[in-house]
Amino acid sequence: IITIFLTSRKLDKHFGALKSYILRVGNREGDLQPENFAYREFNEVGQTVEKMNDMIDANQRSQQLFFQNSSHELRTPLMAMQATVEAMQDGVYPTDAEHLETVASETRRLARLVQQTLDLSRLENHTAPLRLDKVDVSQLTKTIVNNQHQLFHNKGLHLRFVDEMQGRSAVITCDADMITQCVINLMSNAMRYTPEDGWVVVSVHGDRKHVMITVSDTGIGIAKDDLARIFGRFWRADASRAREAGGLGVGLAVTKQIVERHHGFIAVESELEKGTTFTIHLPRELEEPGVSTTMKY
C-alpha cells in the first residue's frame, strides 16, 4: 500500500505539471478548448487519478484505525493478565482457582484475537486450504445453534433455529469447519449488538441454485451509510459500541472471504434500532478437483 501511495503521488505530481503545460500550449494554438474531444479525454484521466488518490487516502486512514484498534484490543487482555499475576505475586490476590481463571480467560481471549487476524490474512492470501466434504447444512447449522444455546441464555437472549427446507435436500460440498466459523461469527455479532431479552433466529432455506443460512436479530441495527462498508478489511462499527463489545472488527471480513472461497456471497439488510439480517448464499454445486467428498452431518 505504501508503494502504491508513493507511486500515485508521483503520478499525480507529474500529471499536474503535464496538464498545465499542455493547457498552456494548446490554448496558444487554439486547439485544446473545453469542448474539444482531446480536452475532455485528458480531463477525465485527471479526474481518475484524483479519485485513485482519494481511495488510497481513505484506505490509509482505515488501515491506521485498524492498527490503533488492534493495539487497544490486544493490549487490554495483556494488561489484565499482567495485573492479576503481579497481584498474586505481591500477595494482594490469593493464588486460587478464581484468579487463575481470570488469567486463563484473558489468555483465551488474546488467542482468539490473534487467530482472527491470522485467519483473515490466510484467507486473503489463499493460503488457508479448503477441506471439502458433502455436508448437510441444515444438520450442521442446527448443531451450531444447539451448542450456542446456553451461551445466549446466559446473556439473556432468546435463540431459535428454523429449518425451512421443507423436505428438500440441504446437502452441498463445502468446508464444514469454515462454514461453522461463518455462522458463529454472525451469531456472535448478533449477540453483541442485541439488547437483553432480544431474539436471534438462525434459519436454513434454499432454492434451485443455493442453500442459504440466515441469521436475524432484534438488535441495534446498522446505519445505511455503513452497510456498503461493513465487510471491509479495516472497518468496524461505532467506536463506543464496538469497544464495549470487544474484538478487532474483522469477523465479517473473515466471513465474506470464506463465503467467496466457496463461490457464494453474503447479503445484509438492517434498520437502526430494529435489527439486522445476514444471509449466506452457498452454491449447491461446487466443482473443485482433487478434494474429498465424504459425508458429514
Number of C-alpha atoms within 10 A of each C-alpha: 10 9 8 11 17 12 12 17 17 12 14 17 12 12 15 13 11 12 15 12 12 15 16 13 13 14 12 10 10 10 15 18 14 10 9 10 12 13 16 14 11 12 13 12 12 16 12 11 16 15 12 16 19 12 13 18 13 12 16 16 12 17 16 13 15 19 13 12 20 17 12 15 18 17 13 15 21 15 12 15 20 13 13 19 19 12 15 16 12 10 10 11 14 14 14 9 8 11 17 15 11 16 19 13 15 17 15 13 19 18 13 14 19 14 12 18 16 14 18 22 15 15 19 16 9 12 10 16 10 17 14 22 18 18 20 19 26 24 16 19 24 18 15 18 21 13 11 15 16 14 13 19 13 9 15 16 19 18 21 14 20 14 16 13 16 8 7 10 14 22 20 21 26 27 19 21 12 20 21 16 16 22 23 19 18 23 24 16 19 27 25 17 21 24 16 14 12 18 21 24 18 25 21 22 21 19 13 7 11 17 23 24 23 22 23 21 27 23 25 19 19 21 14 12 8 13 13 10 13 18 20 15 22 21 19 24 14 11 10 8 13 15 16 10 15 15 20 25 26 22 24 21 20 27 26 22 24 24 20 16 19 23 14 19 18 19 12 16 14 20 15 13 13 13 21 23 21 20 21 25 23 25 21 20 14 14 10 12 6 7 12 12 14 10 13 16 13
